[in-house]
Structure formats: C-alpha cells, structure tokens
Amino acid sequence: MSKLWGSLQALIPILNDARLAHITLHPRLGCEQYKKPADVEEFAAFAAECKHTLIYNGDILTLQDIEQIEARFPTLDGIMIGRGLLANPALGIEYKQRKVLTDKELCERVQAMHDAMYQAMSPRLQGNTQLLSKMVPYWEYLMPKMEKRYRKAILKANSADKFMQAVNCALANY
Ligand SMILES: Cc1cc2nc3c(=O)[nH]c(=O)nc-3n(C[C@H](O)[C@H](O)[C@H](O)COP(=O)(O)O)c2cc1C
C-alpha cells in the first residue's frame, strides 16, 4: 500500500461523514512536492469510495490532459488547474473550443492579457519595483516552450521599460 493511499483510506470515512459541497483531490503527498507525477490510479481508488462529488487536480497542462481525465472520470464535478493555466492562460479557451491554439494565436492572447494587466496595475503601483514585483513572477511559468534567453531578459529586467521591451521581444520571437 502506498503512503498516499494509506492516508486517503484513513480519511475516507471521516470525509464521507462530513457535510461537504465537494472534494478537490490532488493525488500526491505534500512532501513529494512536484517531483513525481500526480497519481491518477490513487485518485481512481479514492473516487470509488468517496460519497461526495469530486474535482480532480494535478498536472493538467494541456487540452489532451483535460480530455483524458474527463474520459476516465465522466462523473467529475470539475477539474482544477494550477500551473497549467499559469503556463498557458488560454487553456480554458482551448477546452471550450476543443482546439489547441497555434503559437501565433497564443502569443496574441498572452500579449492582450499582459497589456491589460500592465495597464490595470501601473496606475495603482508605486514605481518600477512594485510593478515588476507583481508582473515579473508570471514569467516564471508563462509559455514554457520559450527560448531561455528571452525568459532570462524578462526575469532580470530592472525597469518597467526594459521589462516591456523584453516581453515584446520574447513574444515577437516565440
Ligand atoms: C504559484 C502557485 C501558488 C500556489 N498557492 C497555493 C496556495 O496558496 N494554497 C494552496 O492550497 N495551494 C497552492 N498552490 C497549489 C495549487 O493549488 C495546486 O494544488 C497545485 O499547483 C497542483 O495543481 P497543478 O498541477 O494544476 O499545478 C499553488 C501552486 C502554485 C503553482
């Protein structure tokens, strides 16, 4: 028996007795961090015994990942996505349209989102430091296929102008 399943088995009777709207399960132990993949088999075992409606979470990065989970667990109440949406904020649109965006379409979407965020944040934040501290971290995750040198230029930008130039350059060369 895996350590995760041991913990889940102990929790199932308690969770089944609790008045819950639903459960979102990320089938991995906190101490494992993101080192190995989320365990879909453990999720399936939990789903078989859980009386509440369930939401799946863990390692959903692409439209195909969503479709695989949907096909395997047709009665799910939903799928929660973390890093996949940070990497590709258009994943929801891809799901709705059942079509993966081209690189050009993705760049247009990211540019529009980025410009809207920048315009919304810049009047509210004081100077370069605050603005960069809010905007730059998105680029730790956004568009993982991006060439390293473009991401590096974004992450090390020390003024709003240099940051915007680096972003525009990265998107133009994506
Ligand atoms: C940048 C970031 C911040 C997160 N912050 C929280 C948090 O504040 N509370 C929490 O319970 N989980 C947090 N998580 C974990 C996510 O909720 C999610 O369970 C985890 O990322 C696994 O889903 P994923 O594989 O779709 O990313 C965070 C994850 C990321 C990547």
The ligand as an SDF file (V2000), in Angstrom:
LIG
                    3D

 31 33  0  0  0  0  0  0  0  0999 V2000
    2.2780   29.7030   -7.8590 C   0  0  0  0  0  0  0  0  0  0  0  0
    1.4500   28.7210   -7.0580 C   0  0  0  0  0  0  0  0  0  0  0  0
    0.8430   29.1380   -5.8920 C   0  0  0  0  0  0  0  0  0  0  0  0
    0.0630   28.2430   -5.1400 C   0  0  0  0  0  0  0  0  0  0  0  0
   -0.5280   28.6750   -3.9900 N   0  0  0  0  0  0  0  0  0  0  0  0
   -1.2930   27.8350   -3.2730 C   0  0  0  0  0  0  0  0  0  0  0  0
   -1.9440   28.2770   -2.0800 C   0  0  0  0  0  0  0  0  0  0  0  0
   -1.8130   29.4280   -1.6770 O   0  0  0  0  0  0  0  0  0  0  0  0
   -2.7100   27.3890   -1.4010 N   0  0  0  0  0  0  0  0  0  0  0  0
   -2.8690   26.0820   -1.8220 C   0  0  0  0  0  0  0  0  0  0  0  0
   -3.5770   25.3020   -1.1740 O   0  0  0  0  0  0  0  0  0  0  0  0
   -2.2700   25.6420   -2.9460 N   0  0  0  0  0  0  0  0  0  0  0  0
   -1.4860   26.4790   -3.6670 C   0  0  0  0  0  0  0  0  0  0  0  0
   -0.8690   26.0240   -4.7900 N   0  0  0  0  0  0  0  0  0  0  0  0
   -1.0520   24.6120   -5.1850 C   0  0  0  0  0  0  0  0  0  0  0  0
   -2.1780   24.5320   -6.2230 C   0  0  0  0  0  0  0  0  0  0  0  0
   -3.4040   24.8700   -5.6190 O   0  0  0  0  0  0  0  0  0  0  0  0
   -2.3140   23.1360   -6.8450 C   0  0  0  0  0  0  0  0  0  0  0  0
   -2.8160   22.2490   -5.9000 O   0  0  0  0  0  0  0  0  0  0  0  0
   -1.0210   22.6140   -7.3460 C   0  0  0  0  0  0  0  0  0  0  0  0
   -0.3620   23.5840   -8.1230 O   0  0  0  0  0  0  0  0  0  0  0  0
   -1.2370   21.3500   -8.1810 C   0  0  0  0  0  0  0  0  0  0  0  0
   -2.0330   21.6310   -9.2970 O   0  0  0  0  0  0  0  0  0  0  0  0
   -1.3560   21.7900  -10.7390 P   0  0  0  0  0  0  0  0  0  0  0  0
   -0.6160   20.5160  -11.0170 O   0  0  0  0  0  0  0  0  0  0  0  0
   -2.5330   22.0270  -11.6560 O   0  0  0  0  0  0  0  0  0  0  0  0
   -0.4160   22.9690  -10.6460 O   0  0  0  0  0  0  0  0  0  0  0  0
   -0.0820   26.8930   -5.5570 C   0  0  0  0  0  0  0  0  0  0  0  0
    0.5410   26.4980   -6.7380 C   0  0  0  0  0  0  0  0  0  0  0  0
    1.3060   27.3730   -7.4860 C   0  0  0  0  0  0  0  0  0  0  0  0
    1.9660   26.8750   -8.7510 C   0  0  0  0  0  0  0  0  0  0  0  0
  1  2  1  0
  2  3  1  0
  2 30  2  0
  3  4  2  0
  4  5  1  0
  4 28  1  0
  5  6  2  0
  6  7  1  0
  6 13  1  0
  7  8  2  0
  7  9  1  0
  9 10  1  0
 10 11  2  0
 10 12  1  0
 12 13  2  0
 13 14  1  0
 14 15  1  0
 14 28  1  0
 15 16  1  0
 16 17  1  0
 16 18  1  0
 18 19  1  0
 18 20  1  0
 20 21  1  0
 20 22  1  0
 22 23  1  0
 23 24  1  0
 24 25  2  0
 24 26  1  0
 24 27  1  0
 28 29  2  0
 29 30  1  0
 30 31  1  0
M  END
$$$$
